[in-house]
């Protein structure tokens, strides 16, 4: 969703501008829509032309279009300042894509399981360095495979069973 502050999209644009100084051939695709779309488009207009022309807004994507966007990605970036449950991080990992995530506790599982790398939340230079590191990494494929492996436990059937176990344990404590 296009939520400039919460999703850290201002940090993403600043980080990408720095990233483009060193790797000007890599495009940035931003998927989503939301309450901040108009302001976000205005922010894009403030970028230098050579940066702005490499950014694609794909709008809201679902199902096959989401799979297509993810399959074309070299890696996926999540610069969030806060999250409840980063479903899109899990989707990227399920598609075998390595991730670059902010170092908030809600996303640390991606780094801990080896599916990606982190950067200092709110720090555009740290994000740019992590994106450059990921681009140059010969371990991207391995990170993607670790993400897919991690996601094997996230089927609806297994989630329901875990939730039932949680409820049963909670009732026993009553």
Backbone as JSON Lines, residues from 0, in Angstrom:
{"i":0,"aa":"X","n":[0.85,-1.18,0.0],"ca":[0.0,0.0,0.0],"c":[0.89,1.23,0.0]}
{"i":1,"aa":"X","n":[0.43,2.25,-0.68],"ca":[1.19,3.5,-0.75],"c":[0.87,4.31,0.5]}
{"i":2,"aa":"X","n":[1.7,4.11,1.51],"ca":[1.65,4.81,2.8],"c":[3.08,5.32,3.0]}
{"i":3,"aa":"X","n":[3.29,6.58,2.67],"ca":[4.65,7.12,2.61],"c":[5.42,6.91,3.9]}
{"i":4,"aa":"X","n":[4.85,7.32,5.03],"ca":[5.59,7.22,6.29],"c":[5.71,5.78,6.77]}
{"i":5,"aa":"X","n":[4.58,5.08,6.91],"ca":[4.6,3.73,7.47],"c":[5.42,2.75,6.66]}
{"i":6,"aa":"X","n":[5.29,2.8,5.36],"ca":[6.01,1.87,4.48],"c":[7.41,2.37,4.13]}
{"i":7,"aa":"X","n":[7.76,3.57,4.59],"ca":[9.11,4.09,4.36],"c":[9.4,4.44,2.91]}
{"i":8,"aa":"X","n":[8.38,4.85,2.17],"ca":[8.58,5.12,0.75],"c":[9.45,6.35,0.5]}
{"i":9,"aa":"X","n":[9.45,7.29,1.43],"ca":[10.35,8.44,1.31],"c":[11.81,7.97,1.42]}
{"i":10,"aa":"X","n":[12.05,7.04,2.32],"ca":[13.39,6.46,2.48],"c":[13.77,5.67,1.23]}
{"i":11,"aa":"X","n":[12.81,4.95,0.68],"ca":[13.07,4.18,-0.54],"c":[13.5,5.11,-1.68]}
{"i":12,"aa":"X","n":[12.79,6.2,-1.88],"ca":[13.15,7.11,-2.97],"c":[14.53,7.73,-2.75]}
{"i":13,"aa":"X","n":[14.81,8.15,-1.53],"ca":[16.13,8.72,-1.24],"c":[17.23,7.66,-1.41]}
{"i":14,"aa":"X","n":[16.97,6.46,-0.93],"ca":[17.94,5.37,-1.07],"c":[18.15,4.99,-2.53]}
{"i":15,"aa":"X","n":[17.07,4.95,-3.28],"ca":[17.18,4.58,-4.69],"c":[17.95,5.66,-5.47]}
{"i":16,"aa":"X","n":[17.75,6.92,-5.13],"ca":[18.49,7.99,-5.79],"c":[20.0,7.76,-5.62]}
{"i":17,"aa":"X","n":[20.41,7.42,-4.4],"ca":[21.83,7.13,-4.14],"c":[22.27,5.86,-4.86]}
{"i":18,"aa":"X","n":[21.44,4.84,-4.82],"ca":[21.7,3.58,-5.51],"c":[21.96,3.82,-7.0]}
{"i":19,"aa":"X","n":[21.14,4.68,-7.62],"ca":[21.25,4.98,-9.05],"c":[22.57,5.66,-9.41]}
{"i":20,"aa":"X","n":[23.16,6.36,-8.45],"ca":[24.45,6.99,-8.73],"c":[25.51,5.94,-9.03]}
{"i":21,"aa":"X","n":[25.37,4.78,-8.4],"ca":[26.37,3.73,-8.59],"c":[25.94,2.65,-9.57]}
{"i":22,"aa":"X","n":[24.65,2.37,-9.61],"ca":[24.13,1.32,-10.49],"c":[22.95,1.89,-11.3]}
{"i":23,"aa":"X","n":[23.24,2.72,-12.28],"ca":[22.17,3.44,-12.98],"c":[21.31,2.59,-13.91]}
{"i":24,"aa":"X","n":[21.63,1.33,-14.12],"ca":[20.88,0.5,-15.04],"c":[19.77,-0.33,-14.35]}
{"i":25,"aa":"X","n":[19.68,-0.27,-13.03],"ca":[18.68,-1.07,-12.3],"c":[17.4,-0.26,-12.11]}
{"i":26,"aa":"X","n":[16.29,-0.83,-12.55],"ca":[14.98,-0.17,-12.41],"c":[14.36,-0.47,-11.06]}
{"i":27,"aa":"X","n":[13.46,0.39,-10.65],"ca":[12.68,0.21,-9.42],"c":[11.22,0.13,-9.79]}
{"i":28,"aa":"X","n":[10.56,-0.95,-9.4],"ca":[9.12,-1.11,-9.63],"c":[8.44,-1.02,-8.27]}
{"i":29,"aa":"X","n":[7.46,-0.14,-8.18],"ca":[6.73,0.05,-6.93],"c":[5.29,-0.36,-7.17]}
{"i":30,"aa":"X","n":[4.85,-1.38,-6.44],"ca":[3.49,-1.89,-6.58],"c":[2.64,-1.36,-5.43]}
{"i":31,"aa":"X","n":[1.4,-1.07,-5.72],"ca":[0.48,-0.66,-4.67],"c":[-0.3,0.58,-5.03]}
{"i":32,"aa":"X","n":[-1.23,0.89,-4.17],"ca":[-2.06,2.09,-4.29],"c":[-2.44,2.47,-2.87]}
{"i":33,"aa":"X","n":[-2.99,3.62,-2.7],"ca":[-3.41,3.98,-1.36],"c":[-3.57,5.47,-1.16]}
{"i":34,"aa":"X","n":[-3.81,5.82,0.07],"ca":[-4.17,7.19,0.44],"c":[-3.11,8.22,0.1]}
{"i":35,"aa":"X","n":[-1.87,7.82,0.02],"ca":[-0.78,8.76,-0.24],"c":[-0.33,8.79,-1.7]}
{"i":36,"aa":"X","n":[-1.09,8.18,-2.6],"ca":[-0.64,8.07,-3.99],"c":[-0.37,9.44,-4.62]}
{"i":37,"aa":"X","n":[-1.25,10.39,-4.45],"ca":[-1.04,11.69,-5.08],"c":[0.23,12.36,-4.54]}
{"i":38,"aa":"X","n":[0.41,12.36,-3.23],"ca":[1.62,12.95,-2.65],"c":[2.86,12.19,-3.1]}
{"i":39,"aa":"X","n":[2.76,10.88,-3.23],"ca":[3.89,10.08,-3.67],"c":[4.28,10.44,-5.11]}
{"i":40,"aa":"X","n":[3.3,10.62,-5.97],"ca":[3.58,11.02,-7.35],"c":[4.26,12.39,-7.38]}
{"i":41,"aa":"X","n":[3.87,13.27,-6.48],"ca":[4.52,14.58,-6.38],"c":[5.98,14.42,-5.94]}
{"i":42,"aa":"X","n":[6.22,13.5,-5.01],"ca":[7.59,13.22,-4.58],"c":[8.44,12.7,-5.74]}
{"i":43,"aa":"X","n":[7.84,11.88,-6.58],"ca":[8.56,11.35,-7.74],"c":[8.98,12.48,-8.68]}
{"i":44,"aa":"X","n":[8.12,13.48,-8.82],"ca":[8.42,14.61,-9.7],"c":[9.6,15.44,-9.18]}
{"i":45,"aa":"X","n":[9.88,15.33,-7.89],"ca":[11.0,16.07,-7.29],"c":[12.35,15.38,-7.54]}
{"i":46,"aa":"X","n":[12.31,14.14,-8.03],"ca":[13.55,13.4,-8.3],"c":[14.17,13.87,-9.6]}
{"i":47,"aa":"X","n":[15.48,13.74,-9.72],"ca":[16.13,14.04,-11.01],"c":[15.56,13.15,-12.11]}
{"i":48,"aa":"X","n":[15.5,13.68,-13.32],"ca":[14.93,12.93,-14.45],"c":[15.57,11.57,-14.64]}
{"i":49,"aa":"X","n":[16.9,11.5,-14.49],"ca":[17.6,10.23,-14.74],"c":[17.24,9.16,-13.71]}
{"i":50,"aa":"X","n":[16.74,9.58,-12.55],"ca":[16.27,8.63,-11.53],"c":[14.8,8.32,-11.77]}
{"i":51,"aa":"X","n":[14.01,9.34,-11.94],"ca":[12.56,9.18,-12.1],"c":[12.21,8.28,-13.28]}
{"i":52,"aa":"X","n":[12.96,8.38,-14.39],"ca":[12.61,7.59,-15.57],"c":[12.86,6.09,-15.36]}
{"i":53,"aa":"X","n":[13.55,5.73,-14.28],"ca":[13.82,4.32,-13.99],"c":[12.84,3.73,-12.97]}
{"i":54,"aa":"X","n":[11.85,4.53,-12.57],"ca":[10.87,4.08,-11.59],"c":[9.54,3.83,-12.28]}
{"i":55,"aa":"X","n":[9.0,2.65,-12.04],"ca":[7.71,2.27,-12.6],"c":[6.7,2.1,-11.47]}
{"i":56,"aa":"X","n":[5.55,2.74,-11.59],"ca":[4.44,2.51,-10.65],"c":[3.5,1.52,-11.32]}
{"i":57,"aa":"X","n":[3.4,0.33,-10.76],"ca":[2.56,-0.69,-11.38],"c":[1.13,-0.67,-10.86]}
{"i":58,"aa":"X","n":[0.86,0.16,-9.83],"ca":[-0.48,0.19,-9.25],"c":[-0.72,-1.03,-8.38]}
{"i":59,"aa":"X","n":[-1.97,-1.21,-8.03],"ca":[-2.37,-2.35,-7.19],"c":[-2.24,-3.62,-8.01]}
{"i":60,"aa":"X","n":[-1.57,-4.63,-7.49],"ca":[-1.41,-5.89,-8.21],"c":[-1.94,-7.05,-7.36]}
{"i":61,"aa":"X","n":[-2.56,-7.99,-8.01],"ca":[-3.06,-9.18,-7.34],"c":[-2.78,-10.4,-8.21]}
{"i":62,"aa":"X","n":[-2.85,-11.53,-7.59],"ca":[-2.81,-12.83,-8.26],"c":[-1.7,-12.94,-9.31]}
{"i":63,"aa":"X","n":[-2.07,-13.18,-10.57],"ca":[-1.07,-13.42,-11.61],"c":[-0.17,-12.22,-11.85]}
{"i":64,"aa":"X","n":[-0.72,-11.03,-11.78],"ca":[0.09,-9.82,-11.98],"c":[1.11,-9.69,-10.86]}
{"i":65,"aa":"X","n":[0.73,-10.01,-9.63],"ca":[1.67,-9.96,-8.51],"c":[2.79,-10.98,-8.73]}
{"i":66,"aa":"X","n":[2.43,-12.18,-9.13],"ca":[3.44,-13.21,-9.41],"c":[4.39,-12.75,-10.52]}
{"i":67,"aa":"X","n":[3.85,-12.1,-11.53],"ca":[4.68,-11.62,-12.64],"c":[5.66,-10.54,-12.15]}
{"i":68,"aa":"X","n":[5.16,-9.59,-11.38],"ca":[6.02,-8.52,-10.86],"c":[7.13,-9.13,-9.99]}
{"i":69,"aa":"X","n":[6.77,-10.04,-9.11],"ca":[7.77,-10.66,-8.24],"c":[8.75,-11.52,-9.03]}
{"i":70,"aa":"X","n":[8.27,-12.24,-10.02],"ca":[9.17,-13.12,-10.78],"c":[10.22,-12.33,-11.55]}
{"i":71,"aa":"X","n":[9.9,-11.1,-11.95],"ca":[10.85,-10.27,-12.69],"c":[11.85,-9.58,-11.78]}
{"i":72,"aa":"X","n":[11.6,-9.58,-10.48],"ca":[12.45,-8.84,-9.55],"c":[13.77,-9.55,-9.29]}
{"i":73,"aa":"X","n":[14.83,-8.78,-9.18],"ca":[16.13,-9.29,-8.76],"c":[16.09,-9.56,-7.26]}
{"i":74,"aa":"X","n":[15.46,-8.64,-6.53],"ca":[15.2,-8.75,-5.09],"c":[14.08,-7.78,-4.76]}
{"i":75,"aa":"X","n":[13.54,-7.88,-3.56],"ca":[12.4,-7.06,-3.17],"c":[12.77,-6.28,-1.9]}
{"i":76,"aa":"X","n":[12.4,-5.0,-1.89],"ca":[12.78,-4.09,-0.81],"c":[11.57,-3.72,0.03]}
{"i":77,"aa":"X","n":[11.76,-3.77,1.36],"ca":[10.71,-3.4,2.32],"c":[11.29,-2.42,3.33]}
{"i":78,"aa":"X","n":[11.14,-1.11,3.05],"ca":[11.74,-0.09,3.92],"c":[10.83,0.38,5.05]}
{"i":79,"aa":"X","n":[9.89,-0.44,5.47],"ca":[8.88,-0.05,6.46],"c":[9.48,0.47,7.76]}
{"i":80,"aa":"X","n":[8.82,1.48,8.31],"ca":[9.18,1.98,9.63],"c":[8.5,1.15,10.72]}
{"i":81,"aa":"X","n":[7.36,0.55,10.37],"ca":[6.65,-0.35,11.29],"c":[5.74,-1.25,10.46]}
{"i":82,"aa":"X","n":[5.45,-2.41,11.0],"ca":[4.58,-3.4,10.36],"c":[3.83,-4.16,11.44]}
{"i":83,"aa":"X","n":[2.71,-4.73,11.07],"ca":[2.06,-5.68,11.96],"c":[2.5,-7.09,11.53]}
{"i":84,"aa":"X","n":[2.21,-7.43,10.3],"ca":[2.68,-8.68,9.71],"c":[2.96,-8.39,8.25]}
{"i":85,"aa":"X","n":[4.2,-8.44,7.85],"ca":[4.58,-8.12,6.49],"c":[4.21,-9.21,5.51]}
{"i":86,"aa":"X","n":[2.94,-9.25,5.13],"ca":[2.47,-10.28,4.21],"c":[3.25,-10.23,2.89]}
{"i":87,"aa":"X","n":[3.54,-9.02,2.4],"ca":[4.25,-8.93,1.13],"c":[5.67,-9.47,1.24]}
{"i":88,"aa":"X","n":[6.27,-9.36,2.41],"ca":[7.6,-9.96,2.61],"c":[7.48,-11.48,2.47]}
{"i":89,"aa":"X","n":[6.46,-12.04,3.1],"ca":[6.24,-13.48,3.01],"c":[5.95,-13.91,1.57]}
{"i":90,"aa":"X","n":[5.18,-13.1,0.85],"ca":[4.88,-13.43,-0.55],"c":[6.16,-13.42,-1.4]}
{"i":91,"aa":"X","n":[7.01,-12.42,-1.19],"ca":[8.26,-12.37,-1.93],"c":[9.11,-13.59,-1.62]}
{"i":92,"aa":"X","n":[9.19,-13.95,-0.34],"ca":[9.97,-15.12,0.05],"c":[9.38,-16.39,-0.55]}
{"i":93,"aa":"X","n":[8.06,-16.5,-0.57],"ca":[7.41,-17.68,-1.16],"c":[7.71,-17.79,-2.64]}
{"i":94,"aa":"X","n":[7.93,-16.66,-3.3],"ca":[8.29,-16.65,-4.71],"c":[9.78,-16.84,-4.93]}
{"i":95,"aa":"X","n":[10.52,-17.06,-3.85],"ca":[11.95,-17.33,-3.97],"c":[12.79,-16.09,-4.21]}
{"i":96,"aa":"X","n":[12.28,-14.93,-3.81],"ca":[13.02,-13.7,-4.02],"c":[13.72,-13.27,-2.73]}
{"i":97,"aa":"X","n":[15.0,-12.93,-2.81],"ca":[15.67,-12.4,-1.63],"c":[15.08,-11.03,-1.29]}
{"i":98,"aa":"X","n":[15.19,-10.66,-0.03],"ca":[14.58,-9.41,0.42],"c":[15.61,-8.52,1.11]}
{"i":99,"aa":"X","n":[15.35,-7.21,1.02],"ca":[16.08,-6.21,1.77],"c":[15.03,-5.58,2.68]}
{"i":100,"aa":"X","n":[15.21,-5.71,4.0],"ca":[14.19,-5.26,4.95],"c":[14.79,-4.3,5.98]}
{"i":101,"aa":"X","n":[13.95,-3.38,6.45],"ca":[14.37,-2.52,7.53],"c":[14.56,-3.37,8.78]}
{"i":102,"aa":"X","n":[15.37,-2.89,9.71],"ca":[15.72,-3.71,10.88],"c":[14.7,-3.61,12.02]}
{"i":103,"aa":"X","n":[13.43,-3.52,11.67],"ca":[12.39,-3.53,12.7],"c":[12.14,-4.97,13.14]}
{"i":104,"aa":"X","n":[11.74,-5.16,14.4],"ca":[11.55,-6.53,14.91],"c":[10.56,-7.36,14.1]}
{"i":105,"aa":"X","n":[9.55,-6.72,13.54],"ca":[8.52,-7.45,12.8],"c":[9.04,-8.09,11.51]}
{"i":106,"aa":"X","n":[10.2,-7.66,11.03],"ca":[10.74,-8.2,9.79],"c":[12.06,-8.95,9.98]}
{"i":107,"aa":"X","n":[12.51,-9.06,11.22],"ca":[13.82,-9.67,11.44],"c":[13.87,-11.16,11.08]}
{"i":108,"aa":"X","n":[12.73,-11.82,11.01],"ca":[12.71,-13.24,10.64],"c":[13.31,-13.45,9.25]}
{"i":109,"aa":"X","n":[13.15,-12.47,8.36],"ca":[13.66,-12.63,6.99],"c":[15.19,-12.7,6.98]}
{"i":110,"aa":"X","n":[15.81,-11.9,7.83],"ca":[17.27,-11.92,7.92],"c":[17.71,-13.16,8.7]}
{"i":111,"aa":"X","n":[17.02,-13.46,9.8],"ca":[17.4,-14.6,10.65],"c":[17.35,-15.93,9.9]}
{"i":112,"aa":"X","n":[16.39,-16.08,9.0],"ca":[16.3,-17.35,8.26],"c":[17.21,-17.35,7.03]}
{"i":113,"aa":"X","n":[17.9,-16.25,6.78],"ca":[18.85,-16.2,5.67],"c":[18.24,-15.85,4.33]}
{"i":114,"aa":"X","n":[17.01,-15.3,4.35],"ca":[16.33,-14.97,3.09],"c":[16.63,-13.57,2.59]}
{"i":115,"aa":"X","n":[17.42,-12.82,3.35],"ca":[17.73,-11.47,2.91],"c":[18.67,-10.76,3.84]}
{"i":116,"aa":"X","n":[18.79,-9.47,3.62],"ca":[19.65,-8.62,4.44],"c":[18.85,-7.44,4.95]}
{"i":117,"aa":"X","n":[19.34,-6.85,6.02],"ca":[18.65,-5.72,6.62],"c":[19.41,-4.42,6.43]}
{"i":118,"aa":"X","n":[18.74,-3.34,6.82],"ca":[19.36,-2.02,6.82],"c":[18.77,-1.24,7.98]}
{"i":119,"aa":"X","n":[19.43,-0.18,8.37],"ca":[19.0,0.64,9.5],"c":[17.73,1.4,9.13]}
{"i":120,"aa":"X","n":[16.67,1.14,9.86],"ca":[15.38,1.75,9.61],"c":[15.49,3.27,9.52]}
{"i":121,"aa":"X","n":[14.89,3.83,8.49],"ca":[14.86,5.28,8.32],"c":[16.12,5.87,7.73]}
{"i":122,"aa":"X","n":[17.11,5.06,7.41],"ca":[18.4,5.54,6.93],"c":[18.55,5.22,5.44]}
{"i":123,"aa":"X","n":[18.37,6.24,4.61],"ca":[18.41,6.04,3.16],"c":[19.77,5.56,2.68]}
{"i":124,"aa":"X","n":[20.85,6.04,3.28],"ca":[22.18,5.6,2.87],"c":[22.4,4.13,3.22]}
{"i":125,"aa":"X","n":[21.91,3.73,4.38],"ca":[22.01,2.32,4.76],"c":[21.22,1.45,3.79]}
{"i":126,"aa":"X","n":[20.03,1.93,3.4],"ca":[19.22,1.2,2.43],"c":[19.95,1.1,1.09]}
{"i":127,"aa":"X","n":[20.51,2.22,0.63],"ca":[21.23,2.2,-0.65],"c":[22.39,1.2,-0.6]}
{"i":128,"aa":"X","n":[23.14,1.21,0.49],"ca":[24.27,0.27,0.63],"c":[23.78,-1.17,0.62]}
{"i":129,"aa":"X","n":[22.66,-1.44,1.29],"ca":[22.12,-2.81,1.31],"c":[21.64,-3.23,-0.07]}
{"i":130,"aa":"X","n":[21.02,-2.31,-0.82],"ca":[20.58,-2.64,-2.18],"c":[21.79,-2.9,-3.08]}
{"i":131,"aa":"X","n":[22.84,-2.1,-2.93],"ca":[24.05,-2.31,-3.72],"c":[24.67,-3.66,-3.37]}
{"i":132,"aa":"X","n":[24.73,-3.94,-2.08],"ca":[25.28,-5.23,-1.62],"c":[24.46,-6.4,-2.17]}
{"i":133,"aa":"X","n":[23.13,-6.27,-2.15],"ca":[22.29,-7.34,-2.66],"c":[22.47,-7.51,-4.16]}
{"i":134,"aa":"X","n":[22.58,-6.42,-4.88],"ca":[22.77,-6.49,-6.33],"c":[24.05,-7.24,-6.67]}
{"i":135,"aa":"X","n":[25.1,-6.98,-5.9],"ca":[26.4,-7.59,-6.17],"c":[26.55,-8.99,-5.6]}
{"i":136,"aa":"X","n":[25.62,-9.41,-4.75],"ca":[25.77,-10.67,-4.04],"c":[25.62,-11.88,-4.96]}
{"i":137,"aa":"X","n":[26.53,-12.82,-4.8],"ca":[26.39,-14.09,-5.51],"c":[25.53,-15.07,-4.7]}
{"i":138,"aa":"X","n":[24.96,-14.58,-3.6],"ca":[24.14,-15.42,-2.73],"c":[22.65,-15.12,-2.86]}
{"i":139,"aa":"X","n":[22.27,-14.28,-3.82],"ca":[20.84,-13.94,-3.99],"c":[19.99,-15.19,-4.2]}
{"i":140,"aa":"X","n":[20.47,-16.06,-5.08],"ca":[19.69,-17.28,-5.37],"c":[19.53,-18.12,-4.11]}
{"i":141,"aa":"X","n":[20.61,-18.28,-3.35],"ca":[20.55,-19.05,-2.1],"c":[19.59,-18.41,-1.1]}
{"i":142,"aa":"X","n":[19.62,-17.09,-1.01],"ca":[18.69,-16.39,-0.11],"c":[17.25,-16.65,-0.54]}
{"i":143,"aa":"X","n":[17.0,-16.59,-1.84],"ca":[15.66,-16.87,-2.35],"c":[15.21,-18.28,-2.01]}
{"i":144,"aa":"X","n":[16.12,-19.24,-2.16],"ca":[15.79,-20.64,-1.83],"c":[15.51,-20.8,-0.33]}
{"i":145,"aa":"X","n":[16.29,-20.11,0.51],"ca":[16.05,-20.18,1.95],"c":[14.69,-19.57,2.31]}
{"i":146,"aa":"X","n":[14.33,-18.51,1.6],"ca":[13.02,-17.91,1.82],"c":[11.89,-18.86,1.46]}
{"i":147,"aa":"X","n":[12.03,-19.52,0.32],"ca":[11.01,-20.51,-0.09],"c":[10.91,-21.64,0.93]}
{"i":148,"aa":"X","n":[12.05,-22.11,1.39],"ca":[12.06,-23.18,2.39],"c":[11.37,-22.73,3.67]}
{"i":149,"aa":"X","n":[11.68,-21.52,4.11],"ca":[11.05,-20.96,5.31],"c":[9.53,-20.91,5.14]}
{"i":150,"aa":"X","n":[9.07,-20.58,3.96],"ca":[7.64,-20.39,3.72],"c":[6.86,-21.69,3.61]}
{"i":151,"aa":"X","n":[7.53,-22.82,3.51],"ca":[6.81,-24.1,3.41],"c":[5.91,-24.35,4.6]}
{"i":152,"aa":"X","n":[6.24,-23.77,5.75],"ca":[5.42,-23.94,6.94],"c":[4.24,-22.98,7.0]}
{"i":153,"aa":"X","n":[4.13,-22.09,6.04],"ca":[3.07,-21.08,6.08],"c":[1.92,-21.41,5.14]}
{"i":154,"aa":"X","n":[1.39,-22.62,5.27],"ca":[0.18,-22.97,4.54],"c":[-1.0,-22.68,5.46]}
{"i":155,"aa":"X","n":[-2.18,-22.46,4.87],"ca":[-3.35,-22.16,5.71],"c":[-3.66,-23.31,6.65]}
{"i":156,"aa":"X","n":[-3.48,-24.54,6.18],"ca":[-3.74,-25.69,7.04],"c":[-2.85,-25.7,8.28]}
{"i":157,"aa":"X","n":[-1.57,-25.43,8.1],"ca":[-0.64,-25.4,9.23],"c":[-0.9,-24.2,10.14]}
{"i":158,"aa":"X","n":[-1.25,-23.08,9.55],"ca":[-1.55,-21.9,10.35],"c":[-2.77,-22.15,11.23]}
{"i":159,"aa":"X","n":[-3.8,-22.8,10.66],"ca":[-5.01,-23.11,11.43],"c":[-4.67,-24.05,12.59]}
{"i":160,"aa":"X","n":[-3.86,-25.07,12.31],"ca":[-3.48,-26.01,13.37],"c":[-2.71,-25.3,14.49]}
{"i":161,"aa":"X","n":[-1.78,-24.44,14.13],"ca":[-1.03,-23.69,15.15],"c":[-1.95,-22.79,15.97]}
{"i":162,"aa":"X","n":[-2.9,-22.17,15.3],"ca":[-3.83,-21.29,16.0],"c":[-4.7,-22.1,16.96]}
{"i":163,"aa":"X","n":[-5.16,-23.26,16.52],"ca":[-5.94,-24.13,17.4],"c":[-5.12,-24.54,18.62]}
{"i":164,"aa":"X","n":[-3.85,-24.88,18.4],"ca":[-2.97,-25.25,19.52],"c":[-2.81,-24.07,20.47]}
{"i":165,"aa":"X","n":[-2.66,-22.9,19.94],"ca":[-2.54,-21.7,20.76],"c":[-3.8,-21.5,21.6]}
{"i":166,"aa":"X","n":[-4.96,-21.65,20.98],"ca":[-6.22,-21.48,21.72],"c":[-6.38,-22.53,22.81]}
{"i":167,"aa":"X","n":[-6.04,-23.77,22.49],"ca":[-6.13,-24.84,23.48],"c":[-5.21,-24.57,24.67]}
{"i":168,"aa":"X","n":[-3.99,-24.15,24.41],"ca":[-3.05,-23.81,25.49],"c":[-3.55,-22.65,26.32]}
{"i":169,"aa":"X","n":[-4.14,-21.67,25.66],"ca":[-4.67,-20.51,26.37],"c":[-5.83,-20.93,27.28]}
{"i":170,"aa":"X","n":[-6.7,-21.8,26.78],"ca":[-7.84,-22.26,27.6],"c":[-7.36,-23.08,28.79]}
{"i":171,"aa":"X","n":[-6.31,-23.86,28.6],"ca":[-5.78,-24.66,29.71],"c":[-5.26,-23.79,30.85]}
{"i":172,"aa":"X","n":[-4.76,-22.63,30.5],"ca":[-4.21,-21.71,31.51],"c":[-5.29,-20.94,32.26]}
{"i":173,"aa":"X","n":[-6.5,-21.0,31.82],"ca":[-7.6,-20.25,32.42],"c":[-8.04,-20.85,33.74]}
